[in-house]
Amino acid sequence: MSKRLQDKVAIVSGGASGMGAAEVVLFAREGAKVVILDLREDLAESVVLKRGSGDGEIVFVQGDVTQEAAWEQAVKTTINAFGRLDILINNAGISPLGLDPDSLKDWHHVMDVNMTSAFLGTKYASKAMQKSGGGSIVNIASILTFVGDGNLGPSYGASKGALWSFTKQCALRYAKDGIRVNSVHPGYMPRMLQRDGAQAPPIEVAMADRYAKIPLGRTGRVEEVAYGVLFLASDEASYITGTHLVIDGGFLAT
């Protein structure tokens, strides 16, 4: 039985930890060659070690996803190493927990990591995909695209809502090039790492009422999101573009 991403080449931003790491490991297991773009080389090394024998190759590029030069280097490294690019996962993201919701500096910080990075990734990856004859871009958004959360400042939902709209615009723009663009919207997941490597502050008590409303009775697992991303990245989703996949345990159905 052939692997679902056999001979595909992917870039995963923020692939050194959390959902990104789960995506990288799963993609490699399914036969892809994967480039991680992340600041944390130490964490990326542990992701590479999780690769099983016979899995696809994993390459690390250290860079700040909010900077144009980092994306230029990531795509250049990908083409030099593997000769093509088929998949981009705009996974890098930051939680505003611990940041000042009224700080303009913190607002820009969240928007840059969650939204500007996807703009830059798409800008450079799409050019490489056009040369490869098409591809798939998956943007990792959130259920907070669609609902509010009083425990978080406005920047997170705003950035993820912008990413949802950006997805649709890019799907129309790149359809003629055979590039599909979709978004995935995870529900409540384990705490992510901040850009400085620290975990987001614990909010289990504050969030208890939200968690209690999840019909499946628990928060999600990063691997469950990764399988949804895998589907949209693969040729199994060859007629799917400009839409979104919610992976939230039924939260939005309540």
MONORWO-V793090 format. One record per pair of residues at least 6 apart in sequence whose C-alpha atoms are under 7 Angstrom apart, sorted by sequence separation. I is the first residue (numbers start at 1). J is the second residue. D is the distance in Angstrom with one decimal. If there is no record, write none. Layout:
BEGIN
I|J|D  I|J|D
END
This chain:
BEGIN
14|20|5.6  15|21|4.6  28|34|6.6  64|70|5.9  65|71|6.8  79|85|6.8  100|106|6.4  129|135|5.6  193|199|4.4  194|200|6.0  231|237|6.3  63|70|5.0  78|85|7.0  99|106|6.3  192|199|6.1  193|200|6.0  211|218|6.8  12|20|6.6  191|199|6.7  192|200|6.2  211|219|6.8  15|24|6.3  171|180|5.9  191|200|6.1  24|34|6.6  48|58|6.3  171|181|4.8  170|181|6.5  12|24|6.9  145|157|5.5  61|74|6.1  144|157|5.2  96|110|6.7  167|181|6.0  145|160|5.3  167|182|5.9  44|60|6.8  94|110|6.2  144|160|7.0  145|161|4.4  167|183|6.4  142|160|6.1  94|113|6.4  141|160|5.1  164|183|6.6  16|36|6.9  93|113|5.6  94|114|6.4  15|36|5.2  41|62|6.6  92|113|6.7  93|114|4.7  5|27|6.8  10|32|6.8  15|37|6.5  16|38|6.3  25|47|6.9  92|114|6.5  141|163|6.5  225|247|6.5  9|32|5.6  10|33|6.2  11|34|5.7  12|35|6.3  13|36|5.9  14|37|6.0  15|38|6.4  28|51|6.9  33|56|4.9  34|57|6.2  35|58|5.8  36|59|6.2  37|60|6.3  38|61|6.7  39|62|5.2  141|164|6.8  6|30|6.4  7|31|6.4  8|32|4.9  9|33|4.8  10|34|4.8  11|35|4.6  12|36|5.2  13|37|4.7  14|38|5.0  16|40|6.5  31|55|5.8  32|56|5.0  33|57|4.7  34|58|4.8  35|59|4.7  36|60|4.8  37|61|5.0  38|62|5.3  39|63|5.2  5|30|5.2  6|31|4.2  7|32|5.8  8|33|6.3  9|34|5.9  10|35|6.2  11|36|6.0  12|37|6.3  13|38|6.1  25|50|6.8  31|56|4.8  33|58|5.9  34|59|6.2  35|60|5.7  36|61|5.9  37|62|5.9  38|63|5.5  39|64|5.9  4|30|5.3  5|31|5.1  6|32|5.6  17|43|6.5  21|47|6.2  25|51|6.1  29|55|4.7  35|61|7.0  37|63|6.2  38|64|6.5  3|30|4.8  4|31|7.0  5|32|5.2  16|43|5.3  28|55|5.2  29|56|6.3  3|31|5.7  16|44|4.4  28|56|4.3  90|118|5.4  220|248|6.9  28|57|6.6  189|219|5.4  16|47|6.4  90|121|6.9  188|219|5.4  189|220|4.9  188|220|6.2  189|221|6.3  187|220|6.9  216|249|5.2  215|249|6.2  216|250|6.7  214|249|6.0  215|250|5.5  214|250|6.2  215|251|6.3  37|74|6.6  88|125|6.8  214|251|4.8  213|251|6.6  186|225|6.6  141|183|6.4  143|185|5.2  35|78|6.7  85|128|6.0  86|129|5.9  134|177|5.8  135|178|6.4  136|179|5.5  137|180|6.1  138|181|5.9  139|182|6.3  140|183|5.8  141|184|5.8  142|185|4.0  143|186|5.9  84|128|6.9  85|129|5.6  111|155|6.8  115|159|5.7  134|178|4.3  135|179|4.6  136|180|4.7  137|181|4.7  138|182|5.0  139|183|4.5  140|184|5.0  141|185|4.9  142|186|5.0  143|187|5.5  110|155|6.4  114|159|6.0  133|178|6.6  134|179|4.7  135|180|6.3  136|181|6.0  137|182|6.4  138|183|5.3  139|184|6.3  140|185|6.3  142|187|6.4  184|229|6.9  66|112|5.8  110|156|6.7  66|113|5.8  85|132|6.6  130|177|6.0  65|113|6.8  84|132|6.0  86|134|6.8  87|135|5.6  88|136|6.5  89|137|5.9  90|138|6.2  91|139|6.3  107|155|5.7  111|159|5.4  115|163|5.9  71|120|6.7  75|124|6.8  86|135|4.5  87|136|4.9  88|137|4.7  89|138|4.9  90|139|4.8  91|140|5.1  66|116|6.3  71|121|6.1  75|125|6.5  86|136|6.4  87|137|5.8  88|138|6.4  89|139|6.0  90|140|6.1  66|117|4.9  65|117|5.2  68|120|6.3  72|124|6.6  101|153|4.9  71|124|6.7  101|154|6.8  97|152|6.5  96|152|6.7  96|153|6.5  182|241|5.5  96|156|6.3  181|241|5.3  182|242|5.2  183|243|6.6  184|244|5.6  185|245|6.0  186|246|6.0  187|247|6.0  188|248|6.8  95|156|6.7  180|241|5.0  181|242|5.7  182|243|5.3  183|244|4.7  184|245|4.8  185|246|4.6  186|247|4.8  187|248|3.9  182|244|5.7  183|245|6.4  184|246|6.0  185|247|6.0  186|248|5.5  171|241|6.0  20|91|6.0  171|242|4.9  168|242|4.7  9|84|6.7  10|85|6.1  167|242|6.3  168|243|7.0  9|85|5.1  10|86|5.9  11|87|6.3  12|88|6.1  13|89|6.4  9|86|5.2  10|87|4.4  11|88|4.9  12|89|4.8  13|90|5.6  14|91|5.7  8|86|5.9  9|87|6.2  10|88|5.6  11|89|6.2  12|90|6.4  13|91|5.3  14|92|4.1  12|91|6.4  13|92|5.1  138|229|6.9  138|233|6.8  137|233|7.0  136|233|5.4  95|194|7.0  94|194|5.9  97|200|6.0  98|201|6.5  97|201|6.3  95|200|6.9  87|233|6.4  18|192|6.1  22|222|6.2  22|223|5.7  19|222|4.9  23|226|4.8  27|230|7.0  18|222|6.6  22|226|6.0  19|226|6.7  5|234|6.2  4|234|6.5
END
